Amino acid sequence: MKYICYLLLFSVFVFLQGYQFSIGKKQTLTFFPPLPIDQISSNLILEESFENIVLETNPQAGNFYLEYAKNHSFQLEKDIVRKGATAGRFEIRKNDPQIWGGHRSEMSQAQSTTKKEGWYGFSQFFPTSYTTDATGEIIAQWHVQADEGEATNRSPSNALIASEGKLKWMLRWDTDRIMENGHSDGLIYIDMGTIPKDKWVDWVVHIKYSHTNTGVLEVWKDGKKVIDRQNMPNTYNDEKYPYFKFGIYKWEWTPTSSQKVIYYDEVRIGNENSSYDEVKPGAN
């Protein structure tokens, strides 16, 4: 699906001096105009299978908005594919211009499509050349939306991180109506195992957002449930709900690497009535 237009596309930059968090410099919230999204099915809100060849010349032609710096940041891939003829190749380089506070090549869900509860499915592929360091990078995130009077560059409430050869799930929550200092009430990291190379990794995520003990967070990796948090907080006390972003975001480089490449395929977002089977990679 092609976006009709991206008029007045801009970002509000709010950088607080000395405002750090545990996984690096904070990101700035990106604002997208409301988009005319056609419902894919009764339960699926957005889908990207990377089968639209127009993405080759116009990376904004799909259901997600691409944040990228150079032509190499995003390409259609024909040799490494989860399903169909093509997948998405995301790349960042150390000398790329920074976007919203870091190096990134990410596709983003429009904020106007977020829900209190959602199902997310996607598949990732890490080539043999993929290396990580202590700083790490975010390879999938649920970016929070700031309320009026609140810093726009807060940490995501949920994120999948690649660091030191491993995958980690970062989870944050906070009950303050307005977060003034950027420090959340809760922060945990969950070990997701060693980064698998040269194979597709399938993920399904179910989140019922809540900053109180009514939240639900379920995560499946290759069909096995690896996180099951029922009736626990899993986000901030915000009026609007987080939006999903996938690709690569790196806030700080070390001398050990100067390039990152990851592949994505079979990305789906479903509403509260969706299911594991409806969003899982290879579902259709």
C-alpha positions as YAML, in Angstrom:
chain: A
units: angstrom
residues:
- id: 1
  name: MET
  ca: [0.00, 0.00, 0.00]
- id: 2
  name: LYS
  ca: [1.37, 3.39, -0.88]
- id: 3
  name: TYR
  ca: [1.15, 6.28, 1.49]
- id: 4
  name: ILE
  ca: [-0.70, 9.13, -0.22]
- id: 5
  name: CYS
  ca: [1.51, 11.83, 1.16]
- id: 6
  name: TYR
  ca: [3.96, 12.83, 3.85]
- id: 7
  name: LEU
  ca: [3.29, 16.54, 4.12]
- id: 8
  name: LEU
  ca: [4.64, 18.46, 7.02]
- id: 9
  name: LEU
  ca: [6.66, 15.49, 8.20]
- id: 10
  name: PHE
  ca: [8.88, 16.60, 10.99]
- id: 11
  name: SER
  ca: [10.12, 15.66, 14.41]
- id: 12
  name: VAL
  ca: [10.07, 17.63, 17.63]
- id: 13
  name: PHE
  ca: [13.52, 17.51, 19.15]
- id: 14
  name: VAL
  ca: [13.81, 17.55, 22.92]
- id: 15
  name: PHE
  ca: [17.27, 16.80, 24.23]
- id: 16
  name: LEU
  ca: [17.82, 17.00, 27.97]
- id: 17
  name: GLN
  ca: [21.39, 17.57, 29.12]
- id: 18
  name: GLY
  ca: [22.82, 14.65, 31.07]
- id: 19
  name: TYR
  ca: [19.65, 12.65, 30.39]
- id: 20
  name: GLN
  ca: [21.00, 9.10, 30.09]
- id: 21
  name: PHE
  ca: [19.47, 5.69, 30.49]
- id: 22
  name: SER
  ca: [20.75, 2.17, 30.93]
- id: 23
  name: ILE
  ca: [20.97, 1.27, 27.25]
- id: 24
  name: GLY
  ca: [22.43, 4.51, 25.95]
- id: 25
  name: LYS
  ca: [21.35, 7.94, 24.88]
- id: 26
  name: LYS
  ca: [17.63, 8.49, 24.76]
- id: 27
  name: GLN
  ca: [15.68, 8.59, 21.54]
- id: 28
  name: THR
  ca: [13.45, 11.40, 20.40]
- id: 29
  name: LEU
  ca: [9.85, 10.63, 19.64]
- id: 30
  name: THR
  ca: [9.06, 10.78, 15.93]
- id: 31
  name: PHE
  ca: [5.73, 12.31, 14.90]
- id: 32
  name: PHE
  ca: [3.97, 11.00, 11.79]
- id: 33
  name: PRO
  ca: [0.77, 12.52, 10.37]
- id: 34
  name: PRO
  ca: [-2.37, 10.33, 10.52]
- id: 35
  name: LEU
  ca: [-2.35, 7.93, 7.60]
- id: 36
  name: PRO
  ca: [-5.27, 6.49, 5.62]
- id: 37
  name: ILE
  ca: [-4.71, 2.87, 6.64]
- id: 38
  name: ASP
  ca: [-7.07, 0.32, 5.09]
- id: 39
  name: GLN
  ca: [-7.91, -2.50, 7.48]
- id: 40
  name: ILE
  ca: [-6.20, -5.61, 6.10]
- id: 41
  name: SER
  ca: [-8.68, -7.93, 7.80]
- id: 42
  name: SER
  ca: [-11.09, -7.72, 10.70]
- id: 43
  name: ASN
  ca: [-8.21, -8.24, 13.16]
- id: 44
  name: LEU
  ca: [-5.00, -7.34, 11.30]
- id: 45
  name: ILE
  ca: [-4.12, -3.64, 11.37]
- id: 46
  name: LEU
  ca: [-0.81, -3.59, 9.48]
- id: 47
  name: GLU
  ca: [1.24, -6.07, 7.49]
- id: 48
  name: GLU
  ca: [4.56, -5.93, 5.64]
- id: 49
  name: SER
  ca: [5.71, -8.94, 3.64]
- id: 50
  name: PHE
  ca: [8.16, -6.92, 1.49]
- id: 51
  name: GLU
  ca: [6.62, -8.31, -1.69]
- id: 52
  name: ASN
  ca: [5.84, -4.86, -3.12]
- id: 53
  name: ILE
  ca: [8.58, -4.17, -5.69]
- id: 54
  name: VAL
  ca: [7.81, -0.44, -5.46]
- id: 55
  name: LEU
  ca: [9.65, -0.50, -2.11]
- id: 56
  name: GLU
  ca: [12.87, -0.80, -4.11]
- id: 57
  name: THR
  ca: [12.56, 2.79, -5.34]
- id: 58
  name: ASN
  ca: [10.13, 4.17, -2.76]
- id: 59
  name: PRO
  ca: [10.69, 2.66, 0.71]
- id: 60
  name: GLN
  ca: [7.70, 4.64, 2.00]
- id: 61
  name: ALA
  ca: [5.31, 2.69, -0.22]
- id: 62
  name: GLY
  ca: [4.36, 0.11, 2.41]
- id: 63
  name: ASN
  ca: [2.32, 0.01, 5.59]
- id: 64
  name: PHE
  ca: [5.16, 1.29, 7.80]
- id: 65
  name: TYR
  ca: [7.15, 4.54, 7.66]
- id: 66
  name: LEU
  ca: [10.89, 4.04, 7.12]
- id: 67
  name: GLU
  ca: [13.38, 6.14, 9.11]
- id: 68
  name: TYR
  ca: [16.66, 5.91, 7.20]
- id: 69
  name: ALA
  ca: [19.76, 7.91, 6.35]
- id: 70
  name: LYS
  ca: [21.18, 6.57, 3.06]
- id: 71
  name: ASN
  ca: [20.18, 4.43, 0.10]
- id: 72
  name: HIS
  ca: [21.99, 1.45, 1.63]
- id: 73
  name: SER
  ca: [19.87, 1.74, 4.78]
- id: 74
  name: PHE
  ca: [17.03, -0.28, 3.29]
- id: 75
  name: GLN
  ca: [16.86, -2.64, 0.32]
- id: 76
  name: LEU
  ca: [14.72, -5.50, -0.86]
- id: 77
  name: GLU
  ca: [16.52, -8.83, -0.47]
- id: 78
  name: LYS
  ca: [15.97, -11.75, -2.86]
- id: 79
  name: ASP
  ca: [18.39, -14.39, -1.57]
- id: 80
  name: ILE
  ca: [17.62, -14.36, 2.17]
- id: 81
  name: VAL
  ca: [13.86, -14.74, 2.46]
- id: 82
  name: ARG
  ca: [11.52, -16.10, 5.13]
- id: 83
  name: LYS
  ca: [8.55, -16.41, 2.77]
- id: 84
  name: GLY
  ca: [7.74, -15.19, -0.73]
- id: 85
  name: ALA
  ca: [10.17, -13.64, -3.20]
- id: 86
  name: THR
  ca: [11.75, -10.85, -1.12]
- id: 87
  name: ALA
  ca: [12.51, -9.73, 2.43]
- id: 88
  name: GLY
  ca: [13.66, -6.43, 3.94]
- id: 89
  name: ARG
  ca: [17.37, -5.71, 4.42]
- id: 90
  name: PHE
  ca: [18.20, -3.07, 7.06]
- id: 91
  name: GLU
  ca: [21.70, -1.61, 7.39]
- id: 92
  name: ILE
  ca: [23.42, 1.06, 9.47]
- id: 93
  name: ARG
  ca: [27.01, 2.27, 9.20]
- id: 94
  name: LYS
  ca: [29.08, 4.14, 11.71]
- id: 95
  name: ASN
  ca: [29.58, 7.09, 9.37]
- id: 96
  name: ASP
  ca: [25.88, 7.43, 8.49]
- id: 97
  name: PRO
  ca: [24.15, 10.68, 9.51]
- id: 98
  name: GLN
  ca: [22.30, 10.34, 12.81]
- id: 99
  name: ILE
  ca: [18.50, 10.31, 12.89]
- id: 100
  name: TRP
  ca: [16.55, 11.29, 16.02]
- id: 101
  name: GLY
  ca: [19.56, 10.83, 18.30]
- id: 102
  name: GLY
  ca: [21.28, 7.78, 16.84]
- id: 103
  name: HIS
  ca: [22.08, 5.59, 13.85]
- id: 104
  name: ARG
  ca: [18.99, 3.83, 12.64]
- id: 105
  name: SER
  ca: [17.23, 2.06, 9.83]
- id: 106
  name: GLU
  ca: [13.76, 1.30, 11.20]
- id: 107
  name: MET
  ca: [10.22, 0.91, 9.97]
- id: 108
  name: SER
  ca: [7.62, 2.42, 12.27]
- id: 109
  name: GLN
  ca: [3.95, 1.88, 12.95]
- id: 110
  name: ALA
  ca: [1.88, 5.07, 12.61]
- id: 111
  name: GLN
  ca: [0.91, 6.31, 16.08]
- id: 112
  name: SER
  ca: [-2.70, 6.72, 14.97]
- id: 113
  name: THR
  ca: [-3.04, 2.92, 14.69]
- id: 114
  name: THR
  ca: [-1.97, 1.98, 18.24]
- id: 115
  name: LYS
  ca: [-4.31, 0.05, 20.55]
- id: 116
  name: LYS
  ca: [-4.54, -0.76, 24.26]
- id: 117
  name: GLU
  ca: [-3.87, -4.38, 23.35]
- id: 118
  name: GLY
  ca: [-2.08, -5.83, 20.36]
- id: 119
  name: TRP
  ca: [-0.53, -8.89, 18.74]
- id: 120
  name: TYR
  ca: [2.78, -8.60, 16.84]
- id: 121
  name: GLY
  ca: [4.49, -11.13, 14.59]
- id: 122
  name: PHE
  ca: [7.83, -10.81, 12.79]
- id: 123
  name: SER
  ca: [10.83, -12.80, 11.64]
- id: 124
  name: GLN
  ca: [14.51, -11.79, 11.91]
- id: 125
  name: PHE
  ca: [17.66, -13.09, 10.23]
- id: 126
  name: PHE
  ca: [21.18, -12.39, 11.54]
- id: 127
  name: PRO
  ca: [23.97, -13.09, 9.01]
- id: 128
  name: THR
  ca: [27.24, -14.69, 10.11]
- id: 129
  name: SER
  ca: [28.92, -11.29, 9.89]
- id: 130
  name: TYR
  ca: [26.63, -9.81, 12.55]
- id: 131
  name: THR
  ca: [28.68, -8.84, 15.62]
- id: 132
  name: THR
  ca: [27.67, -7.19, 18.89]
- id: 133
  name: ASP
  ca: [29.38, -5.30, 21.68]
- id: 134
  name: ALA
  ca: [28.64, -4.23, 25.25]
- id: 135
  name: THR
  ca: [26.76, -1.15, 24.06]
- id: 136
  name: GLY
  ca: [24.35, -3.17, 21.95]
- id: 137
  name: GLU
  ca: [21.56, -2.06, 19.65]
- id: 138
  name: ILE
  ca: [17.78, -2.20, 19.60]
- id: 139
  name: ILE
  ca: [16.41, -4.53, 16.92]
- id: 140
  name: ALA
  ca: [12.70, -4.20, 17.78]
- id: 141
  name: GLN
  ca: [10.97, -1.76, 20.11]
- id: 142
  name: TRP
  ca: [7.65, -0.52, 21.39]
- id: 143
  name: HIS
  ca: [8.20, 3.23, 21.50]
- id: 144
  name: VAL
  ca: [6.16, 5.18, 24.07]
- id: 145
  name: GLN
  ca: [4.21, 8.34, 23.24]
- id: 146
  name: ALA
  ca: [4.77, 11.30, 25.54]
- id: 147
  name: ASP
  ca: [1.97, 13.25, 27.20]
- id: 148
  name: GLU
  ca: [1.92, 17.05, 27.17]
- id: 149
  name: GLY
  ca: [4.67, 18.36, 29.44]
- id: 150
  name: GLU
  ca: [6.62, 15.11, 29.27]
- id: 151
  name: ALA
  ca: [9.99, 14.46, 27.64]
- id: 152
  name: THR
  ca: [9.61, 12.94, 24.19]
- id: 153
  name: ASN
  ca: [12.93, 11.08, 24.30]
- id: 154
  name: ARG
  ca: [12.16, 8.47, 26.95]
- id: 155
  name: SER
  ca: [13.25, 4.84, 26.73]
- id: 156
  name: PRO
  ca: [10.88, 2.37, 25.07]
- id: 157
  name: SER
  ca: [8.73, 0.38, 27.48]
- id: 158
  name: ASN
  ca: [9.61, -2.86, 25.68]
- id: 159
  name: ALA
  ca: [12.56, -3.58, 23.43]
- id: 160
  name: LEU
  ca: [14.51, -6.49, 21.98]
- id: 161
  name: ILE
  ca: [18.24, -5.80, 22.26]
- id: 162
  name: ALA
  ca: [21.28, -7.47, 20.69]
- id: 163
  name: SER
  ca: [24.30, -7.17, 22.98]
- id: 164
  name: GLU
  ca: [27.47, -9.15, 23.64]
- id: 165
  name: GLY
  ca: [26.35, -12.06, 21.48]
- id: 166
  name: LYS
  ca: [22.97, -12.41, 23.14]
- id: 167
  name: LEU
  ca: [19.38, -11.30, 22.73]
- id: 168
  name: LYS
  ca: [17.79, -9.52, 25.68]
- id: 169
  name: TRP
  ca: [14.28, -8.29, 26.33]
- id: 170
  name: MET
  ca: [14.19, -4.94, 28.11]
- id: 171
  name: LEU
  ca: [11.00, -4.11, 30.02]
- id: 172
  name: ARG
  ca: [10.19, -0.82, 31.78]
- id: 173
  name: TRP
  ca: [7.14, 0.53, 33.59]
- id: 174
  name: ASP
  ca: [6.20, 3.61, 35.59]
- id: 175
  name: THR
  ca: [3.10, 4.87, 37.44]
- id: 176
  name: ASP
  ca: [3.86, 8.62, 37.37]
- id: 177
  name: ARG
  ca: [1.35, 10.55, 35.29]
- id: 178
  name: ILE
  ca: [4.19, 12.81, 34.16]
- id: 179
  name: MET
  ca: [7.72, 11.40, 34.26]
- id: 180
  name: GLU
  ca: [9.91, 14.33, 35.25]
- id: 181
  name: ASN
  ca: [13.31, 12.74, 35.62]
- id: 182
  name: GLY
  ca: [13.12, 9.90, 33.09]
- id: 183
  name: HIS
  ca: [13.72, 7.18, 35.68]
- id: 184
  name: SER
  ca: [11.14, 4.38, 35.58]
- id: 185
  name: ASP
  ca: [9.71, 2.55, 38.59]
- id: 186
  name: GLY
  ca: [10.67, -0.80, 37.13]
- id: 187
  name: LEU
  ca: [13.40, -2.07, 34.80]
- id: 188
  name: ILE
  ca: [14.27, -5.68, 34.05]
- id: 189
  name: TYR
  ca: [16.25, -7.54, 31.39]
- id: 190
  name: ILE
  ca: [15.23, -11.03, 30.31]
- id: 191
  name: ASP
  ca: [17.75, -13.34, 28.63]
- id: 192
  name: MET
  ca: [16.51, -14.48, 25.21]
- id: 193
  name: GLY
  ca: [19.53, -16.68, 24.46]
- id: 194
  name: THR
  ca: [22.49, -16.54, 22.09]
- id: 195
  name: ILE
  ca: [21.98, -14.68, 18.81]
- id: 196
  name: PRO
  ca: [21.23, -17.34, 16.18]
- id: 197
  name: LYS
  ca: [23.12, -16.85, 12.92]
- id: 198
  name: ASP
  ca: [22.14, -17.69, 9.34]
- id: 199
  name: LYS
  ca: [18.60, -18.76, 10.22]
- id: 200
  name: TRP
  ca: [15.24, -17.07, 10.55]
- id: 201
  name: VAL
  ca: [14.00, -16.44, 14.08]
- id: 202
  name: ASP
  ca: [10.23, -16.17, 14.41]
- id: 203
  name: TRP
  ca: [8.66, -13.97, 17.08]
- id: 204
  name: VAL
  ca: [5.10, -13.50, 18.31]
- id: 205
  name: VAL
  ca: [4.39, -10.86, 20.98]
- id: 206
  name: HIS
  ca: [1.11, -10.21, 22.77]
- id: 207
  name: ILE
  ca: [0.86, -7.07, 24.93]
- id: 208
  name: LYS
  ca: [-2.04, -5.72, 26.93]
- id: 209
  name: TYR
  ca: [-0.58, -2.41, 28.00]
- id: 210
  name: SER
  ca: [-0.86, -1.30, 31.62]
- id: 211
  name: HIS
  ca: [1.23, 0.57, 34.19]
- id: 212
  name: THR
  ca: [-0.62, -1.33, 36.96]
- id: 213
  name: ASN
  ca: [-0.99, -5.01, 37.84]
- id: 214
  name: THR
  ca: [-3.42, -5.59, 34.96]
- id: 215
  name: GLY
  ca: [-0.91, -5.86, 32.14]
- id: 216
  name: VAL
  ca: [-0.10, -8.90, 30.00]
- id: 217
  name: LEU
  ca: [3.16, -9.59, 28.19]
- id: 218
  name: GLU
  ca: [3.58, -12.86, 26.29]
- id: 219
  name: VAL
  ca: [6.49, -13.59, 23.95]
- id: 220
  name: TRP
  ca: [7.09, -16.64, 21.78]
- id: 221
  name: LYS
  ca: [10.41, -17.37, 20.09]
- id: 222
  name: ASP
  ca: [10.28, -20.00, 17.33]
- id: 223
  name: GLY
  ca: [7.00, -21.30, 18.72]
- id: 224
  name: LYS
  ca: [8.18, -21.60, 22.33]
- id: 225
  name: LYS
  ca: [6.84, -19.22, 24.96]
- id: 226
  name: VAL
  ca: [9.81, -17.46, 26.55]
- id: 227
  name: ILE
  ca: [8.02, -14.69, 28.50]
- id: 228
  name: ASP
  ca: [4.72, -15.05, 30.33]
- id: 229
  name: ARG
  ca: [3.90, -12.08, 32.57]
- id: 230
  name: GLN
  ca: [0.26, -12.03, 33.60]
- id: 231
  name: ASN
  ca: [-1.28, -9.24, 35.71]
- id: 232
  name: MET
  ca: [1.96, -7.26, 35.88]
- id: 233
  name: PRO
  ca: [2.87, -3.73, 34.72]
- id: 234
  name: ASN
  ca: [4.57, -3.44, 31.33]
- id: 235
  name: THR
  ca: [4.53, 0.22, 30.23]
- id: 236
  name: TYR
  ca: [4.30, 3.85, 31.37]
- id: 237
  name: ASN
  ca: [1.28, 5.79, 32.60]
- id: 238
  name: ASP
  ca: [0.62, 7.52, 29.26]
- id: 239
  name: GLU
  ca: [-2.59, 8.59, 27.58]
- id: 240
  name: LYS
  ca: [-1.57, 6.99, 24.25]
- id: 241
  name: TYR
  ca: [-0.17, 3.53, 23.70]
- id: 242
  name: PRO
  ca: [3.27, 2.51, 22.34]
- id: 243
  name: TYR
  ca: [3.92, 2.02, 18.63]
- id: 244
  name: PHE
  ca: [6.02, -0.78, 17.14]
- id: 245
  name: LYS
  ca: [9.32, -0.19, 15.33]
- id: 246
  name: PHE
  ca: [11.57, -2.82, 13.73]
- id: 247
  name: GLY
  ca: [14.99, -2.72, 12.11]
- id: 248
  name: ILE
  ca: [18.16, -1.46, 13.84]
- id: 249
  name: TYR
  ca: [18.79, 1.47, 16.16]
- id: 250
  name: LYS
  ca: [22.26, 1.97, 17.65]
- id: 251
  name: TRP
  ca: [22.97, 4.86, 20.00]
- id: 252
  name: GLU
  ca: [26.73, 4.40, 20.45]
- id: 253
  name: TRP
  ca: [29.45, 2.63, 18.47]
- id: 254
  name: THR
  ca: [32.54, 0.88, 19.78]
- id: 255
  name: PRO
  ca: [35.77, 0.19, 17.83]
- id: 256
  name: THR
  ca: [34.72, -3.45, 17.33]
- id: 257
  name: SER
  ca: [32.28, -2.76, 14.49]
- id: 258
  name: SER
  ca: [31.31, -0.15, 11.92]
- id: 259
  name: GLN
  ca: [28.37, -1.81, 10.16]
- id: 260
  name: LYS
  ca: [25.20, -3.73, 11.11]
- id: 261
  name: VAL
  ca: [22.90, -5.66, 8.79]
- id: 262
  name: ILE
  ca: [19.71, -7.50, 9.74]
- id: 263
  name: TYR
  ca: [16.88, -8.92, 7.65]
- id: 264
  name: TYR
  ca: [13.15, -8.81, 8.41]
- id: 265
  name: ASP
  ca: [10.16, -10.56, 6.91]
- id: 266
  name: GLU
  ca: [6.54, -11.45, 7.69]
- id: 267
  name: VAL
  ca: [5.69, -8.48, 9.92]
- id: 268
  name: ARG
  ca: [2.12, -8.22, 11.21]
- id: 269
  name: ILE
  ca: [0.24, -6.22, 13.82]
- id: 270
  name: GLY
  ca: [-3.15, -7.38, 15.05]
- id: 271
  name: ASN
  ca: [-5.67, -5.80, 17.39]
- id: 272
  name: GLU
  ca: [-7.00, -7.19, 20.68]
- id: 273
  name: ASN
  ca: [-9.14, -9.73, 18.80]
- id: 274
  name: SER
  ca: [-6.22, -11.14, 16.85]
- id: 275
  name: SER
  ca: [-4.28, -14.25, 17.84]
- id: 276
  name: TYR
  ca: [-0.99, -16.08, 17.76]
- id: 277
  name: ASP
  ca: [-1.96, -17.99, 14.62]
- id: 278
  name: GLU
  ca: [-3.06, -14.86, 12.80]
- id: 279
  name: VAL
  ca: [0.18, -12.86, 13.23]
- id: 280
  name: LYS
  ca: [2.84, -15.58, 13.34]
- id: 281
  name: PRO
  ca: [5.37, -15.60, 10.48]
- id: 282
  name: GLY
  ca: [4.18, -17.81, 7.67]
- id: 283
  name: ALA
  ca: [0.57, -17.47, 8.80]
- id: 284
  name: ASN
  ca: [-0.92, -16.87, 5.35]
...
